[in-house]
């Protein structure tokens, strides 16, 4: 092999190695932090953290909590702001809508299959 060809191969290997390092480094940065627990949401509220910051943290972690009415009432009694509770409930309702759309409307085989499943009726508050 000529010296120029060996140099070209070495440069190609270095470029490939740098590319691999960049890709793997990007994947490592994609890890999300875990969503806050409901106890942490209560602690943030009681510590005086603004509702907008709590909501932003919930949005950043993509947290969805399937809360019952009694759980929402308990969170309200513990000092969680109404806007945070509204966000929690709306995020869960939006997740239900998304799952229903994916399951029933996004598939050629199951679309309007009247004998397969009863399609859910999703009531959107106005």
Helices and strands as residue ranges (DSSP letters): H 3-28, H 38-46, H 51-61, H 69-77, H 82-100, I 101-105
